[in-house]
């Protein structure tokens, strides 16, 4: 069964509009997941700090408190590292959807003939109504989320290093406490090295979506990193 030019154009336009709607729904879903992970992070931060404050009052000496602080920092750093990896994955997916949505819009404008709509040439953006300073990357939600979690990881690791150095320089710590504090630092270093090596591995490509640019079909591919 052959289709007329109008039917083919209508079919293609409907397909592009459906794909754009699905991309937008997935985009919003990923944004919500990112916010949920940040909520988990802050909940965990408050819970760990509150738990440590409660038990530190029952510790007999400051050596136990120092080792407890190092343990708390290790647990917080480990979970924060996992959350940071997820947040960065969400950012990569959002950037892929941004590109696909822009291509779908361009395809729809091309199919509808840009001369017949003002949207193709005169689009009002949110950035046009705000101060330039607020458009800096520092105020980007993705960058802010990564910066908050990443800073927490760095601070947690610094606390472990300070405590480990203190146990080695002070004679008031037992050998067990010294070994435990240094072991936490080594475990954190090993985890960070493993995460960096995994992150730097070549990513496999996968098909993210298809669209049409004018009359030519295009295929969008992105990386899993």
C-alpha positions, -999 to +999 in steps of 0.1 A: +000+000+000+015+033-011+011+065+009+007+099-004+031+127+004+007+142+029+002+109+046+040+102+048+046+137+062+018+133+087+031+099+098+066+112+102+054+143+122+033+122+145+062+098+151+086+127+159+060+143+183+056+110+201+093+105+204+097+141+217+070+135+243+087+103+255+121+120+256+106+148+277+089+124+301+122+104+305+141+137+310+118+147+339+120+112+354+158+113+354+157+148+370+135+135+398+158+105+403+187+129+407+168+149+433+159+117+451+196+106+453+205+140+467+178+136+492+192+102+502+226+119+505+215+146+529+195+121+549+225+099+552+247+128+562+224+139+590+219+103+602+256+095+604+265+127+621+236+124+646+245+088+653+281+096+659+273+126+682+250+103+702+276+075+707+306+098+711+292+111+744+296+076+758+332+071+747+357+072+775+387+089+758+394+110+728+414+083+710+381+063+706+364+094+694+391+100+668+389+065+654+351+068+654+353+100+634+375+082+609+350+053+606+322+077+602+341+095+574+349+063+557+313+052+556+301+086+545+328+087+517+319+053+504+282+060+501+289+094+487+311+079+460+283+056+449+259+085+449+283+107+429+286+079+403+248+078+399+245+116+398+271+117+370+253+090+351+221+110+354+239+141+340+252+121+310+217+109+303+202+144+306+228+158+281+219+130+257+182+138+259+190+175+255+207+168+222+179+145+210+152+170+219+170+197+200+173+175+170+136+165+171+126+202+173+148+210+143+133+181+124+097+192+132+105+228+121+120+215+089+090+193+082+066+221+090+085+247+069+102+272+092+088+301+072+053+293+085+061+294+122+079+320+143+091+294+167+119+283+143+136+316+142+124+336+172+124+314+203+122+331+237+145+313+262+146+314+299+182+327+298+170+359+281+151+371+312+177+365+339+210+381+348+241+367+331+258+358+364+230+333+372+238+314+339+272+306+352+280+269+355+282+272+392+244+276+394+238+246+371+218+220+391+239+191+377+272+209+385+260+219+420+249+183+428+283+169+417+302+196+436+283+190+469+288+152+468+323+155+455+333+180+482+319+157+509+340+128+495+372+150+496+365+162+532+358+126+544+390+114+529+409+143+544+395+135+579+407+099+575+442+110+565+444+134+595+432+108+620+456+082+606+485+106+608+475+115+643+475+079+654+510+074+640+524+105+656+508+101+690+518+075+716+484+074+732+469+053+704+471+015+706+486-006+677+451-018+669+438+017+666+467+027+644+463-002+621+425+004+619+429+041+610+455+034+584+435+005+570+405+028+564+428+052+545+442+024+524+407+011+517+395+046+506+426+049+483+419+015+468+383+024+462+391+057+446+417+041+423+392+014+413+365+040+406+389+061+385+400+031+365+364+021+359+355+056+349+384+059+324+376+026+306+362+030+270+325+032+271+303+011+249+279+029+226+242+022+225+213+035+204+195+062+222+169+071+195+161+079+159+146+109+142+145+127+109+163+158+097+142+170+068+138+140+047+168+121+060+167+097+089+194+101+115+204+078+144+215+092+178+241+074+197+256+083+231+280+069+256+272+052+288+296+074+308 
